[in-house]
């Protein structure tokens, strides 16, 4: 592995000059633009990587960001939760930081010197929020859930939520008029996708039945799917919260002899273009989560390194892409003498979880 002295020798400069360009600590040594480019080029050619332990002695930083979750097991065993954690690790590595899971208890007084900052994910209980409050008094803490005193809240551009109206129009455009819509029970108004479907139907003057299936996805029990079998008329399309909910639905439909998309179309509200093969491939919305997380971590690292405490961290607009694949098709024609149209059932809702 290349050392700093090897880079200095290859660039024809002193070790101090090379350190002023490649080191993490501020330096008073002046280096010209041409010399800086030469040092960086030699470092890249030699595959030089900064020694984080040595850098921590110079800067007083650990180059480690903590992640605190109320239920790490549920979060990391869920594919979407694992994907987001990977995206955090990848974004932090691009900024030269490591990521550590913080196992924080209510009665624990964790030494803040072990981390440069911490991200609190999800809904922490009152006891854990109190522990994080003590933690955030010493180092920057970012909260992605309920407010925590001293912590920095994240304000997201939620305009992308309206993009889910594209899912409604897409399914209506295929002729679907009886649709089951799963949604997150405790996500507040931003999670009420079923209400958005109803609003789109009213705007478009479409006579439709929209069923709401309240769900808690991290548990991966998907109790709301049991409500499907009691819905009358039976839906021709299902809007799934995410890919895992869609997979569970497809599996349970198959157990009852129903095919996707021939008997029921399935639309994923959170899918990914690069995911592995699935039959049928899921039509859905790619929210480009990794780009949101990259911006989040990049801005948080800026806060950590500047040692400033802004009132909030604001994220920009989110890119959402509609991926048309195999799991959706035109609505099947109802049997002779029967109708799948919803009539006055527009406001009907099923909530079982």
N, C-alpha and C positions, 0 to 999 in steps of 0.2 A: 504494500500500500504506500502510495506517495506521501512524503512528509512535506511540511512547509519549507524546509531547507532545500528539498529537491526542486520545488517550484521556483524558489528564489535563484537557485543556481541556473536552472533552465532559462529563466527570464533575464538573467544577468543583472539582478538587483540584490539589495541587501535583504536579509530575513525580515528586518523591521519594515521595509517597504512592502514586501509581499504580505506581511501580516496586516498592514494598514488597509490593504485592498480586500484580503480574504478573511480577516479576523472579524469577530463579532463586536469587539469593544471599539468605542470611538478612538480615533488616532489623530495626533497633531502633526504627523509626518505628511508633507505635501507630495503628491504623486501626479505627474502629468497624465493627460487623457491617453496619450499614446502608450505610456508605460503601463497604465492601468489595463488597457486592452491587451497588451502583451502578457501581463501576469495572468489575466483571466483565460487567455488562449492556452498558455502553458498548463495552467491548472486543469483545464478541461481535457487537454491532450494526455496528461498524466493520470487523470481520474482522481484528482485530489478531493478529499472530503474533509471538512472542518472537524476536528476532534471535539465532540460536544462536552466531554469532561473538562478538557483544558479551557474551552470557551466559557464554561460555567464559572471557573475560578476567576477569569478576567472580568466577567460581566455581572456576576452575582445572580445569574438566571439559571434555571434548570432546563430550559427549552422543552418543557413538558406541560401539556394541557390536560387537565382532568375532565372526565365525563362522569356525571353523577346521575343515576337513574333510580326511580322508586322501585322498579322491578326489572333488574337487568336480565334475569333469566327469560322472562316473557318477551322482553324487547329484542334480545339477541337471538332467540330461537325462532322468532317470526322473520321470514325472509325479507320483508320490507324493512324491518328494524335492523337486521344484519346488514342490508344494503346501505342504509343510511350511516351506520357506524363505520362501515368500510369507507364511505365517501368522506367522513370526517377525518379518518386516519390518513387517507390519501391527500386530502387538502392540507392537513397539518404538515405532512412530510414535504410537500412542495414549498412550504414556508420554513422548513428547517426545524420543525417541532415534532416531538413524539406525543402520543396520546396514552393516557392511563385511565382505567376504570377506577372510580373512587367508591369504595365500599364504606359509605358514611352512615353511622348510627346516630340516633338522637343524643346520646350521652357522650359522644366522641368529640374530643378536642384535637382535631387533626392539625399537624404542624404545617402551616401555609408555606413554609420555606421549601417544601417538597415539590411545589407546583408554581408555575408562573401565572396560571389562570385556571378557571374551571367553568364548565358549561353544565347547567342543571337542566335536564331534559324531562319533559312530561310533568304530570301532576304529582308533586311531592306532598306527603302528608304534613300536617302542622308541625309534628316533631322534627321531621327532616328539614323543613323550611327554617326552623329555629337554629338547627345545626349549621345550615348553609349561611344563615345571617351572620353567625360568628365568623365563618370562613371568609365571607365577602368583605368583612371589615379590614382584612389584611391584604387580599389579592383581588384582582378583577374577577367577578363572577357574572356570567351571562345566563339569563333565565329564559327558557323557551316555553315556560308554563306560567302558573300563577305568580303574581309579584312576590319578590323576596326583598326585604329591607336591605339597602346598600348595594343590591345587585343591579345589573344593567338589563332592562327588558329589551326584547326584540320586537320591532314593529315591522310587520310584513306588508308588502303591497298585495292585498287580497283581491285585487281586481281580476286575477286569474280565476277566481271562483265562478265568475260569470261565464268562463269558458265551458263550464259543464253544461250550460244551455246548449252548446253544440252537440253534446251527447243526446239531449232530448230531441233536438231537431233532426239529428241523424236517424234516430230510431223512429220518430214520427214519419220521416221521409221514406222509410222502408215499409210503411204501412202499419206499424205497430200501434195499437190503441189500448191494449191492456198490458201494463208494464209494472213489474215489481222493482222497487228502487231501494237498495240497502243504503244505510247511512250510519254515521257514527253517533251513538246516542248522547254522548257527553261532549260533543264538539261545539255546542252552541249553535247560533244561527248560521254560521259558515258551513256547518255540516248538514244542514237541512236540504239535501239534494232533492228529496221527494217533493218538497214545497216548490223548489225551482222548476221541476218538471211540470207541476200543476200550473204554475204561472205561465210557462211557455205554451202549454196547451190552451190556456185562456187567451193569450195574446194571438195565437194562430187560429183561434176559433175551432179548435179540434175537440171533438167529443171523445174523451178518453177516461179510462180508469187507471189511477196511479195508486199502487199499494206502497206504503212505507214499511220497511223492515229495519227496525232499530237494532244496532249491533255493537258489540265490544270486540274489536278485531284482535287485539293482542292476546286474548285468551285462546284464540284459534279453536274455540268450541263451536262457533257459528250457530248458536241456538235459533237465531231468527230464520234459518233455512227451513226449520220444521214447519214454519207458518205457511210455506209455499203450497203445501199439499191441501190446505184447507181453503185456499183462495178460489172463489167462484165469481165470475168466470176465471179460468186458469190463465195466467199471463202468457203472452207470446214472446216476451222479452224480459230479461233481467239485467238491471244495472248493478254491477258488483262494486263494492267499496274499493277493492284492489284485486290483484292477480290471485292471491291466496284464497280469498272468498270465492272468486270465480272458479278456481280449481275444485274447491270443496263442493260448489254447486254442481259442476259438471259431473263429478264423481257420484253424487247422490241422485242426480237425474238419470245417470246410466244404470244405477241399481234398480230404478223403476221402469227401465226400458225406454227412456226418453233420450233423444239425440239432439246434439248441438251442432249446427244451427237449425236442422230440419224441423224439430219440434219446438225449440225455444232458442232464441238468440241470446247470447251473453256478451255484455259490454263491460269492460274493466275501467273503473274510474281512475286507476293508477297503475299503468303498465310501463314497460320499458322496451325500447327497440332492440336492445342488445341481449335480452334474456334468452335462455336456452330454448330448445325446441319444445313445443307443447302442442298437442293435437286435441282440438283445433287451435291454431294460433289465435291469440286473443286480440280482437278489435278493442281499442280503448284510447285513453288520453295518456300521453307521455308528458309528465309534468317537469321533466328534466331536473329531478331532485338534486343530482350531483352538482349542478351549476348553482343552485340556491345555497347548498352547503359550502361550496368553494368560496362564494362571496362572503358568507357568514364567518368562516374561519379566517379568511384573509383580513377582514375588517377587525375581527377580534384580536388577531396577532398584532395589528397596528395599535390597538388600544393597550395591549400588554406592553409593547415596546415603548410606547410614548408615555406610559404610566399616567395617562389621563383617564378620567372617569366621566364619560359623556352621560347625559340623562337617559339616552336610549341608543340602540343600534338600529339603523334603518336599512332594510334590504330593498333592492330595486325590483322592477317588474319581472315576473316569472314567464318563461317561455313554455307554452303548452302546445303540443302537437297531437293531432288526431291521426292515429294509426289504423288504417283500414286493413284488416286481415280476414281470417276465416270464420270467426265465431258468430258473425252476424249475417243474417240473410233477410229477404223480404218476408213479411208476416205471412204465415200459412192462411189459406182461405178457410173460413169457418165451415163446418159441415152444413149440408142442406137443412134449412129450417132452424138453424141455430145462429147465434150471433155472439161474437167476442167483444163487441163494442160495449163501452161502459155505461152508457146512458147517464143517469144521475149519480154515478158512483165516483165522481171526480174527487171528492174529499175523503173517500174511504181510506183508512190507514190501519195497518197491522203492526203492533209493536210488541215483539216477544224477544227477550234476550236473557 
